[in-house]
Amino acid sequence: MLASFIDFYMMLSSNAMNEVVKTLTIISTIFIPLTFIVGVYGMNFDYMPETHFKYGYYIVLTCMGLLALIMLSCFRRKRWL
């Protein structure tokens, strides 16, 4: 009888931990590509054509936002969120 209660408790704690890991995985999946983009634009090169474009900053921010929204919609469509 005691063993079944211990198994039940372990199952509940395992499910809670799985939900936490799933949430952290989704957050990291969204932010890793954005971090890569920021890292590329953080380099100090003189000959990056998009850095001298007047609206380059806004285009990169828009692309990063769209990427995050697309990934969130994919996660919602797969019912991971």
C-alpha positions in Angstrom: 0.0 0.0 0.0 2.8 2.4 0.9 4.6 1.6 -2.3 1.6 2.5 -4.4 1.4 5.9 -2.7 5.1 6.5 -3.3 4.7 5.6 -6.9 1.7 7.9 -7.2 3.7 10.8 -5.6 6.7 10.1 -7.9 4.4 10.2 -11.0 2.9 13.5 -9.9 6.3 15.1 -9.3 7.5 13.7 -12.6 4.6 15.2 -14.5 5.1 18.6 -12.9 8.8 18.5 -13.8 8.0 17.5 -17.4 5.8 20.6 -17.7 8.5 22.9 -16.4 11.1 21.3 -18.8 8.6 21.8 -21.7 8.1 25.4 -20.9 11.9 26.1 -20.6 12.4 24.3 -23.9 9.8 26.4 -25.7 11.4 29.6 -24.3 14.9 28.6 -25.3 13.6 27.5 -28.8 12.2 31.0 -29.3 15.2 32.9 -28.0 18.2 30.9 -29.5 17.5 32.1 -33.1 17.0 35.6 -31.9 20.2 35.5 -30.0 22.0 34.3 -33.1 20.6 37.2 -35.2 21.6 39.7 -32.5 25.1 38.2 -32.4 25.6 38.6 -36.1 24.5 42.2 -36.0 26.7 42.8 -32.9 29.9 42.2 -34.9 31.9 45.3 -35.7 32.3 44.9 -39.5 32.5 48.0 -41.7 31.1 46.2 -44.8 27.8 44.9 -43.8 25.4 46.5 -46.3 22.3 46.2 -44.2 23.9 48.2 -41.4 24.2 51.2 -43.6 20.6 51.0 -44.9 18.3 53.7 -43.4 15.6 51.3 -42.3 17.9 48.3 -41.6 17.3 48.4 -37.8 13.6 48.4 -38.2 13.7 45.6 -40.7 15.8 43.4 -38.4 13.5 44.1 -35.5 10.5 43.3 -37.6 12.0 40.0 -38.8 12.9 39.0 -35.3 9.4 39.7 -34.1 7.9 37.8 -37.0 10.2 34.9 -36.3 9.1 34.7 -32.7 5.4 35.0 -33.6 5.7 32.3 -36.3 7.4 30.0 -33.8 4.7 30.7 -31.1 1.9 30.0 -33.6 3.5 26.7 -34.6 3.7 25.7 -31.0 0.1 26.6 -30.4 -1.0 24.8 -33.6 0.8 21.7 -32.3 -0.9 22.3 -28.9 2.4 22.6 -27.1 1.2 25.8 -25.5 
